[in-house]
Amino acid sequence: MTTPGPVFHWFLPTGGDSRTLGPGSHGVAIGATGRRAPVERPPTLGYLTRLATAVESLGFTGMLTPTGAHCEDAWLTTAALLPATRTLRFLVAFRSGLVAPVLAAQMASTYQRLSGGRLLLNLVAGSSDAELRAYGDELAHDERYDRADEYLDVVDKALSGNAFDHTGRYYRVEGGHVSDPARPRPPLYFGGSSEAAIGVAARWADVYLTWGEPVEQVAEKIETVRKAAAAHGREPRFGLRVHVVTRGTADEAWTAADRLIAGVDDDMIAVRRRELAALESVGQSRMLALHGGDRDRLVVAPNLWAGVGLVRGGAGTALVGSHDEVATRIEEYRAAGVDEFVLSGYPHLEEAYHVGEGVLPRFGVGPSDPEEGVRP
């Protein structure tokens, strides 16, 4: 029996894109004014369309679209990209405390019909208490995961196609229903490193997502989630969210990585470290612990570089190296149990071509149309 190959996704930078990391990078955008910091490439529909069509032509399966105050709304942005793409799937991130569960089921069902079944769902229950309070969500960390568990129970009932009532701690539904529920039901992607997050993932996640930690740590986390899911009779898939800097040679790749943080000074590192350390995210704490804010500790495993996490919130590591080296590291994560890879790189358009032309063919993934796969 042939073992299925890995699934590769890319990232849609709806907060803007750039050639280097700095004040406008992902998760750094909202300051005292409440406005985004300037970026080299604003998230215009034109740029995002160009990126999405390139990613599709290179053979990627889908695109993760983030959620938060620093970026455009994921549902609306990806819906606007549907007419420009044909097969590309959109992994839409949304927060359980901000969209009512029956409405979320209705939205997902509409999206599936209009897109021809191209929706993937990424429920986000964590993030910053302060950011969520700005949206009017006042629950603390563990309560958010408790609510997410009930939320997904309601969504599951709504997508069954049957009318239902529900009375719980966070939701009360009378006669809830979705008249034409999503078919096929969109897979649920869910991440989180805390005990509360893993409990929810074990019960509901079709794909459990984790950030790019060293292979041994990822393998340990996968085993923990796998055992927890088995207690519910479930067998989820596993995904890795990590950046990539890849070139024809290792020297070229490391030079490009160094260039990404060339403008990041010690003051910016200190400020971002304080801001990120204040978050209630266990996963973010694990990212920060990899480098400790020290420029001399950025290579945390073979070809795994934590320089992105000096500034960027969330996923803070990158696979850096030649195409062969990056492919080798991907194979190691596959051996640890990773089925899907959600990749990204700066700037996202150019790095998509480096990955799509240099790494993906090593896994039998190539342009859907040879003419469309040519660089712009």
DOMIDO-211450 format. One record per residue (C-alpha): residue number from 1; x, y, z. Coordinates in nm, 3 decimals. Layout:
// DOMIDO-211450
n=NUM	X=X	Y=Y	Z=Z;
...
This chain:
// DOMIDO-211450
n=1	X=0.000	Y=0.000	Z=0.000;
n=2	X=0.138	Y=0.342	Z=-0.097;
n=3	X=0.177	Y=0.589	Z=0.188;
n=4	X=-0.001	Y=0.915	Z=0.101;
n=5	X=0.229	Y=1.210	Z=0.058;
n=6	X=0.220	Y=1.524	Z=0.273;
n=7	X=-0.031	Y=1.802	Z=0.215;
n=8	X=0.117	Y=2.149	Z=0.169;
n=9	X=-0.061	Y=2.476	Z=0.243;
n=10	X=0.063	Y=2.835	Z=0.220;
n=11	X=-0.029	Y=3.150	Z=0.416;
n=12	X=-0.241	Y=3.450	Z=0.313;
n=13	X=-0.088	Y=3.765	Z=0.474;
n=14	X=-0.406	Y=3.966	Z=0.526;
n=15	X=-0.221	Y=4.200	Z=0.762;
n=16	X=0.023	Y=4.298	Z=0.485;
n=17	X=0.349	Y=4.161	Z=0.352;
n=18	X=0.714	Y=4.267	Z=0.353;
n=19	X=1.069	Y=4.169	Z=0.263;
n=20	X=1.193	Y=4.205	Z=0.620;
n=21	X=1.060	Y=4.168	Z=0.973;
n=22	X=0.979	Y=4.482	Z=1.166;
n=23	X=0.705	Y=4.691	Z=1.329;
n=24	X=0.451	Y=4.592	Z=1.064;
n=25	X=0.504	Y=4.218	Z=1.092;
n=26	X=0.223	Y=3.976	Z=1.179;
n=27	X=0.086	Y=4.044	Z=1.524;
n=28	X=0.278	Y=4.374	Z=1.567;
n=29	X=0.033	Y=4.587	Z=1.381;
n=30	X=-0.187	Y=4.743	Z=1.648;
n=31	X=-0.034	Y=5.024	Z=1.850;
n=32	X=-0.163	Y=5.298	Z=2.079;
n=33	X=-0.342	Y=5.463	Z=1.785;
n=34	X=-0.533	Y=5.146	Z=1.704;
n=35	X=-0.398	Y=5.157	Z=1.349;
n=36	X=-0.184	Y=4.911	Z=1.157;
n=37	X=0.187	Y=4.982	Z=1.133;
n=38	X=0.302	Y=5.053	Z=0.776;
n=39	X=0.391	Y=4.754	Z=0.559;
n=40	X=0.569	Y=4.736	Z=0.226;
n=41	X=0.280	Y=4.555	Z=0.061;
n=42	X=-0.066	Y=4.639	Z=0.195;
n=43	X=-0.319	Y=4.352	Z=0.183;
n=44	X=-0.499	Y=4.482	Z=-0.124;
n=45	X=-0.731	Y=4.254	Z=-0.315;
n=46	X=-0.497	Y=4.282	Z=-0.612;
n=47	X=-0.192	Y=4.158	Z=-0.422;
n=48	X=-0.376	Y=3.884	Z=-0.237;
n=49	X=-0.530	Y=3.765	Z=-0.564;
n=50	X=-0.189	Y=3.754	Z=-0.731;
n=51	X=-0.053	Y=3.554	Z=-0.439;
n=52	X=-0.347	Y=3.311	Z=-0.425;
n=53	X=-0.335	Y=3.234	Z=-0.797;
n=54	X=0.042	Y=3.179	Z=-0.779;
n=55	X=0.006	Y=2.946	Z=-0.480;
n=56	X=-0.265	Y=2.748	Z=-0.657;
n=57	X=-0.058	Y=2.717	Z=-0.974;
n=58	X=0.243	Y=2.590	Z=-0.777;
n=59	X=0.046	Y=2.295	Z=-0.643;
n=60	X=-0.029	Y=2.397	Z=-0.284;
n=61	X=-0.356	Y=2.255	Z=-0.152;
n=62	X=-0.477	Y=2.552	Z=0.049;
n=63	X=-0.403	Y=2.879	Z=0.228;
n=64	X=-0.431	Y=2.959	Z=0.599;
n=65	X=-0.594	Y=3.295	Z=0.658;
n=66	X=-0.537	Y=3.448	Z=1.005;
n=67	X=-0.780	Y=3.617	Z=1.240;
n=68	X=-0.728	Y=3.912	Z=1.472;
n=69	X=-0.722	Y=4.289	Z=1.501;
n=70	X=-0.403	Y=4.312	Z=1.295;
n=71	X=-0.553	Y=4.173	Z=0.973;
n=72	X=-0.852	Y=4.177	Z=0.742;
n=73	X=-1.150	Y=3.951	Z=0.815;
n=74	X=-1.075	Y=3.598	Z=0.696;
n=75	X=-1.427	Y=3.506	Z=0.580;
n=76	X=-1.473	Y=3.813	Z=0.363;
n=77	X=-1.121	Y=3.817	Z=0.221;
n=78	X=-1.116	Y=3.455	Z=0.114;
n=79	X=-1.468	Y=3.474	Z=-0.029;
n=80	X=-1.344	Y=3.759	Z=-0.249;
n=81	X=-1.066	Y=3.530	Z=-0.378;
n=82	X=-1.295	Y=3.243	Z=-0.478;
n=83	X=-1.371	Y=3.366	Z=-0.832;
n=84	X=-0.998	Y=3.403	Z=-0.910;
n=85	X=-0.912	Y=3.046	Z=-0.803;
n=86	X=-1.038	Y=2.705	Z=-0.906;
n=87	X=-0.913	Y=2.434	Z=-0.670;
n=88	X=-0.735	Y=2.623	Z=-0.391;
n=89	X=-0.889	Y=2.561	Z=-0.049;
n=90	X=-0.905	Y=2.831	Z=0.217;
n=91	X=-0.830	Y=2.753	Z=0.581;
n=92	X=-1.039	Y=3.024	Z=0.746;
n=93	X=-0.944	Y=3.112	Z=1.103;
n=94	X=-1.219	Y=3.246	Z=1.330;
n=95	X=-1.283	Y=3.282	Z=1.702;
n=96	X=-1.547	Y=3.087	Z=1.886;
n=97	X=-1.639	Y=3.378	Z=2.112;
n=98	X=-1.714	Y=3.620	Z=1.829;
n=99	X=-1.943	Y=3.428	Z=1.591;
n=100	X=-2.252	Y=3.251	Z=1.725;
n=101	X=-2.222	Y=2.875	Z=1.665;
n=102	X=-2.539	Y=2.822	Z=1.460;
n=103	X=-2.450	Y=3.126	Z=1.249;
n=104	X=-2.098	Y=2.984	Z=1.200;
n=105	X=-2.253	Y=2.658	Z=1.075;
n=106	X=-2.474	Y=2.854	Z=0.836;
n=107	X=-2.177	Y=3.059	Z=0.712;
n=108	X=-1.971	Y=2.744	Z=0.658;
n=109	X=-2.255	Y=2.583	Z=0.466;
n=110	X=-2.298	Y=2.884	Z=0.240;
n=111	X=-1.924	Y=2.900	Z=0.181;
n=112	X=-1.910	Y=2.531	Z=0.088;
n=113	X=-2.184	Y=2.570	Z=-0.171;
n=114	X=-2.044	Y=2.887	Z=-0.326;
n=115	X=-1.687	Y=2.755	Z=-0.333;
n=116	X=-1.760	Y=2.403	Z=-0.448;
n=117	X=-1.641	Y=2.250	Z=-0.121;
n=118	X=-1.319	Y=2.446	Z=-0.074;
n=119	X=-1.359	Y=2.551	Z=0.290;
n=120	X=-1.135	Y=2.437	Z=0.577;
n=121	X=-1.210	Y=2.569	Z=0.926;
n=122	X=-0.953	Y=2.680	Z=1.185;
n=123	X=-1.120	Y=2.752	Z=1.517;
n=124	X=-0.910	Y=2.978	Z=1.741;
n=125	X=-0.996	Y=2.976	Z=2.110;
n=126	X=-0.680	Y=3.130	Z=2.254;
n=127	X=-0.493	Y=3.456	Z=2.186;
n=128	X=-0.456	Y=3.760	Z=2.407;
n=129	X=-0.702	Y=3.847	Z=2.682;
n=130	X=-0.653	Y=4.216	Z=2.602;
n=131	X=-0.724	Y=4.172	Z=2.231;
n=132	X=-1.035	Y=3.969	Z=2.298;
n=133	X=-1.164	Y=4.222	Z=2.551;
n=134	X=-1.137	Y=4.479	Z=2.272;
n=135	X=-1.387	Y=4.264	Z=2.081;
n=136	X=-1.611	Y=4.238	Z=2.388;
n=137	X=-1.505	Y=3.885	Z=2.488;
n=138	X=-1.418	Y=3.881	Z=2.859;
n=139	X=-1.357	Y=3.511	Z=2.928;
n=140	X=-1.020	Y=3.399	Z=3.065;
n=141	X=-0.793	Y=3.142	Z=2.897;
n=142	X=-0.930	Y=2.810	Z=3.029;
n=143	X=-1.290	Y=2.930	Z=3.012;
n=144	X=-1.243	Y=3.009	Z=2.642;
n=145	X=-1.149	Y=2.648	Z=2.577;
n=146	X=-1.439	Y=2.524	Z=2.787;
n=147	X=-1.667	Y=2.744	Z=2.578;
n=148	X=-1.500	Y=2.623	Z=2.255;
n=149	X=-1.587	Y=2.265	Z=2.350;
n=150	X=-1.954	Y=2.355	Z=2.391;
n=151	X=-1.939	Y=2.576	Z=2.081;
n=152	X=-1.824	Y=2.285	Z=1.864;
n=153	X=-2.094	Y=2.065	Z=2.013;
n=154	X=-2.355	Y=2.318	Z=1.896;
n=155	X=-2.192	Y=2.352	Z=1.553;
n=156	X=-2.192	Y=1.973	Z=1.520;
n=157	X=-2.564	Y=1.960	Z=1.597;
n=158	X=-2.636	Y=2.243	Z=1.352;
n=159	X=-2.447	Y=2.070	Z=1.072;
n=160	X=-2.639	Y=1.747	Z=1.129;
n=161	X=-2.932	Y=1.892	Z=0.938;
n=162	X=-3.177	Y=1.820	Z=1.220;
n=163	X=-3.354	Y=2.080	Z=1.432;
n=164	X=-3.230	Y=2.079	Z=1.791;
n=165	X=-3.242	Y=2.247	Z=2.129;
n=166	X=-2.934	Y=2.305	Z=2.339;
n=167	X=-2.892	Y=2.430	Z=2.693;
n=168	X=-2.541	Y=2.468	Z=2.825;
n=169	X=-2.317	Y=2.695	Z=3.026;
n=170	X=-2.245	Y=2.934	Z=2.739;
n=171	X=-2.519	Y=2.878	Z=2.481;
n=172	X=-2.894	Y=2.830	Z=2.478;
n=173	X=-3.050	Y=2.736	Z=2.143;
n=174	X=-3.417	Y=2.670	Z=2.077;
n=175	X=-3.513	Y=2.513	Z=1.746;
n=176	X=-3.166	Y=2.557	Z=1.605;
n=177	X=-3.111	Y=2.435	Z=1.250;
n=178	X=-2.929	Y=2.495	Z=0.924;
n=179	X=-3.169	Y=2.422	Z=0.642;
n=180	X=-2.902	Y=2.308	Z=0.395;
n=181	X=-2.593	Y=2.207	Z=0.597;
n=182	X=-2.245	Y=2.195	Z=0.448;
n=183	X=-2.165	Y=1.889	Z=0.239;
n=184	X=-1.897	Y=1.779	Z=0.259;
n=185	X=-1.857	Y=1.901	Z=0.612;
n=186	X=-1.543	Y=2.118	Z=0.623;
n=187	X=-1.258	Y=1.965	Z=0.827;
n=188	X=-1.179	Y=2.135	Z=1.156;
n=189	X=-0.822	Y=2.245	Z=1.229;
n=190	X=-0.746	Y=2.327	Z=1.591;
n=191	X=-0.429	Y=2.410	Z=1.781;
n=192	X=-0.310	Y=2.488	Z=2.132;
n=193	X=-0.046	Y=2.357	Z=2.369;
n=194	X=-0.226	Y=2.391	Z=2.701;
n=195	X=-0.401	Y=2.101	Z=2.871;
n=196	X=-0.734	Y=2.274	Z=2.808;
n=197	X=-0.660	Y=2.312	Z=2.437;
n=198	X=-0.552	Y=1.951	Z=2.395;
n=199	X=-0.873	Y=1.837	Z=2.563;
n=200	X=-1.082	Y=2.021	Z=2.304;
n=201	X=-0.862	Y=1.904	Z=2.016;
n=202	X=-0.892	Y=1.544	Z=2.129;
n=203	X=-1.269	Y=1.558	Z=2.102;
n=204	X=-1.319	Y=1.769	Z=1.791;
n=205	X=-1.009	Y=1.833	Z=1.575;
n=206	X=-0.981	Y=1.664	Z=1.237;
n=207	X=-0.632	Y=1.813	Z=1.212;
n=208	X=-0.434	Y=1.920	Z=1.518;
n=209	X=-0.198	Y=2.208	Z=1.442;
n=210	X=0.127	Y=2.283	Z=1.622;
n=211	X=0.399	Y=2.542	Z=1.566;
n=212	X=0.746	Y=2.453	Z=1.444;
n=213	X=0.928	Y=2.324	Z=1.747;
n=214	X=1.219	Y=2.077	Z=1.720;
n=215	X=1.111	Y=1.736	Z=1.590;
n=216	X=1.139	Y=1.567	Z=1.929;
n=217	X=0.906	Y=1.818	Z=2.092;
n=218	X=0.657	Y=1.794	Z=1.808;
n=219	X=0.661	Y=1.414	Z=1.829;
n=220	X=0.593	Y=1.431	Z=2.203;
n=221	X=0.300	Y=1.666	Z=2.154;
n=222	X=0.156	Y=1.450	Z=1.876;
n=223	X=0.170	Y=1.145	Z=2.101;
n=224	X=-0.006	Y=1.335	Z=2.379;
n=225	X=-0.288	Y=1.447	Z=2.149;
n=226	X=-0.311	Y=1.106	Z=1.984;
n=227	X=-0.363	Y=0.934	Z=2.321;
n=228	X=-0.618	Y=1.193	Z=2.433;
n=229	X=-0.811	Y=1.156	Z=2.106;
n=230	X=-0.803	Y=0.776	Z=2.127;
n=231	X=-0.997	Y=0.801	Z=2.452;
n=232	X=-1.280	Y=0.948	Z=2.242;
n=233	X=-1.239	Y=0.689	Z=1.969;
n=234	X=-1.086	Y=0.943	Z=1.733;
n=235	X=-0.775	Y=0.949	Z=1.511;
n=236	X=-0.692	Y=1.307	Z=1.405;
n=237	X=-0.433	Y=1.407	Z=1.149;
n=238	X=-0.150	Y=1.643	Z=1.247;
n=239	X=-0.026	Y=1.964	Z=1.091;
n=240	X=0.286	Y=2.177	Z=1.136;
n=241	X=0.275	Y=2.555	Z=1.106;
n=242	X=0.624	Y=2.686	Z=1.020;
n=243	X=0.796	Y=2.942	Z=0.798;
n=244	X=1.049	Y=2.855	Z=0.528;
n=245	X=1.358	Y=3.024	Z=0.386;
n=246	X=1.493	Y=2.800	Z=0.111;
n=247	X=1.732	Y=2.856	Z=-0.179;
n=248	X=1.946	Y=2.649	Z=-0.413;
n=249	X=2.229	Y=2.644	Z=-0.157;
n=250	X=2.242	Y=2.657	Z=0.222;
n=251	X=2.460	Y=2.970	Z=0.217;
n=252	X=2.204	Y=3.156	Z=0.007;
n=253	X=1.925	Y=3.052	Z=0.242;
n=254	X=2.103	Y=3.160	Z=0.560;
n=255	X=2.199	Y=3.491	Z=0.400;
n=256	X=1.832	Y=3.549	Z=0.319;
n=257	X=1.732	Y=3.459	Z=0.675;
n=258	X=1.985	Y=3.701	Z=0.824;
n=259	X=1.854	Y=3.972	Z=0.592;
n=260	X=1.502	Y=3.925	Z=0.732;
n=261	X=1.606	Y=4.050	Z=1.077;
n=262	X=1.886	Y=4.287	Z=0.975;
n=263	X=1.675	Y=4.587	Z=1.078;
n=264	X=1.559	Y=4.440	Z=1.408;
n=265	X=1.751	Y=4.606	Z=1.691;
n=266	X=1.784	Y=4.506	Z=2.056;
n=267	X=1.520	Y=4.754	Z=2.169;
n=268	X=1.261	Y=4.608	Z=1.934;
n=269	X=1.347	Y=4.256	Z=2.050;
n=270	X=1.308	Y=4.358	Z=2.415;
n=271	X=0.974	Y=4.530	Z=2.352;
n=272	X=0.832	Y=4.237	Z=2.157;
n=273	X=0.957	Y=3.987	Z=2.414;
n=274	X=0.772	Y=4.173	Z=2.690;
n=275	X=0.456	Y=4.199	Z=2.481;
n=276	X=0.456	Y=3.834	Z=2.377;
n=277	X=0.547	Y=3.709	Z=2.725;
n=278	X=0.240	Y=3.888	Z=2.860;
n=279	X=0.008	Y=3.676	Z=2.645;
n=280	X=-0.181	Y=3.390	Z=2.805;
n=281	X=-0.074	Y=3.145	Z=2.533;
n=282	X=0.122	Y=2.833	Z=2.635;
n=283	X=0.226	Y=2.786	Z=2.272;
n=284	X=0.364	Y=3.141	Z=2.260;
n=285	X=0.563	Y=3.078	Z=2.576;
n=286	X=0.714	Y=2.768	Z=2.413;
n=287	X=0.811	Y=2.975	Z=2.108;
n=288	X=0.982	Y=3.238	Z=2.324;
n=289	X=1.167	Y=2.974	Z=2.524;
n=290	X=1.335	Y=2.845	Z=2.209;
n=291	X=1.551	Y=3.157	Z=2.166;
n=292	X=1.516	Y=3.348	Z=2.493;
n=293	X=1.553	Y=3.679	Z=2.307;
n=294	X=1.917	Y=3.594	Z=2.233;
n=295	X=2.043	Y=3.644	Z=1.876;
n=296	X=2.311	Y=3.382	Z=1.943;
n=297	X=2.050	Y=3.112	Z=2.018;
n=298	X=1.842	Y=3.131	Z=1.701;
n=299	X=1.939	Y=2.794	Z=1.552;
n=300	X=1.738	Y=2.568	Z=1.781;
n=301	X=1.766	Y=2.241	Z=1.582;
n=302	X=1.913	Y=2.136	Z=1.248;
n=303	X=1.786	Y=2.392	Z=0.992;
n=304	X=1.529	Y=2.524	Z=1.242;
n=305	X=1.574	Y=2.897	Z=1.300;
n=306	X=1.387	Y=3.101	Z=1.563;
n=307	X=1.471	Y=3.443	Z=1.423;
n=308	X=1.115	Y=3.508	Z=1.308;
n=309	X=0.995	Y=3.481	Z=1.668;
n=310	X=1.214	Y=3.771	Z=1.778;
n=311	X=0.947	Y=3.998	Z=1.635;
n=312	X=0.651	Y=3.803	Z=1.507;
n=313	X=0.380	Y=3.666	Z=1.733;
n=314	X=0.249	Y=3.316	Z=1.680;
n=315	X=0.455	Y=3.085	Z=1.461;
n=316	X=0.812	Y=3.197	Z=1.525;
n=317	X=1.039	Y=2.944	Z=1.358;
n=318	X=1.152	Y=2.877	Z=1.002;
n=319	X=1.308	Y=2.586	Z=0.819;
n=320	X=1.621	Y=2.741	Z=0.665;
n=321	X=1.845	Y=2.569	Z=0.414;
n=322	X=1.889	Y=2.434	Z=0.066;
n=323	X=1.592	Y=2.270	Z=-0.102;
n=324	X=1.735	Y=1.928	Z=-0.018;
n=325	X=1.791	Y=2.020	Z=0.347;
n=326	X=1.440	Y=2.157	Z=0.390;
n=327	X=1.295	Y=1.847	Z=0.225;
n=328	X=1.497	Y=1.628	Z=0.463;
n=329	X=1.362	Y=1.815	Z=0.766;
n=330	X=1.006	Y=1.782	Z=0.633;
n=331	X=1.060	Y=1.407	Z=0.603;
n=332	X=1.172	Y=1.399	Z=0.968;
n=333	X=0.854	Y=1.572	Z=1.077;
n=334	X=0.655	Y=1.329	Z=0.864;
n=335	X=0.824	Y=1.040	Z=1.044;
n=336	X=0.716	Y=1.201	Z=1.373;
n=337	X=0.353	Y=1.196	Z=1.259;
n=338	X=0.297	Y=1.523	Z=1.073;
n=339	X=0.056	Y=1.487	Z=0.778;
n=340	X=0.011	Y=1.849	Z=0.669;
n=341	X=0.247	Y=2.147	Z=0.647;
n=342	X=0.121	Y=2.505	Z=0.667;
n=343	X=0.415	Y=2.703	Z=0.532;
n=344	X=0.494	Y=3.070	Z=0.475;
n=345	X=0.784	Y=3.302	Z=0.409;
n=346	X=0.874	Y=3.665	Z=0.349;
n=347	X=0.771	Y=3.807	Z=0.115;
n=348	X=0.502	Y=3.549	Z=0.065;
n=349	X=0.480	Y=3.572	Z=-0.312;
n=350	X=0.851	Y=3.527	Z=-0.381;
n=351	X=0.904	Y=3.263	Z=-0.112;
n=352	X=0.607	Y=3.065	Z=-0.244;
n=353	X=0.800	Y=3.024	Z=-0.568;
n=354	X=1.120	Y=2.920	Z=-0.389;
n=355	X=0.926	Y=2.652	Z=-0.200;
n=356	X=0.693	Y=2.557	Z=-0.482;
n=357	X=0.968	Y=2.517	Z=-0.740;
n=358	X=1.247	Y=2.392	Z=-0.514;
n=359	X=1.093	Y=2.180	Z=-0.238;
n=360	X=0.745	Y=2.061	Z=-0.337;
n=361	X=0.861	Y=1.870	Z=-0.649;
n=362	X=1.066	Y=1.648	Z=-0.416;
n=363	X=0.731	Y=1.523	Z=-0.283;
n=364	X=0.568	Y=1.480	Z=-0.621;
n=365	X=0.387	Y=1.814	Z=-0.602;
n=366	X=0.417	Y=2.046	Z=-0.900;
n=367	X=0.242	Y=2.323	Z=-1.094;
n=368	X=-0.116	Y=2.250	Z=-1.192;
n=369	X=-0.043	Y=2.421	Z=-1.522;
n=370	X=0.321	Y=2.451	Z=-1.642;
n=371	X=0.255	Y=2.794	Z=-1.793;
n=372	X=0.091	Y=2.924	Z=-1.476;
n=373	X=0.383	Y=2.800	Z=-1.268;
n=374	X=0.627	Y=3.039	Z=-1.435;
n=375	X=0.753	Y=3.319	Z=-1.210;
n=376	X=0.596	Y=3.663	Z=-1.264;
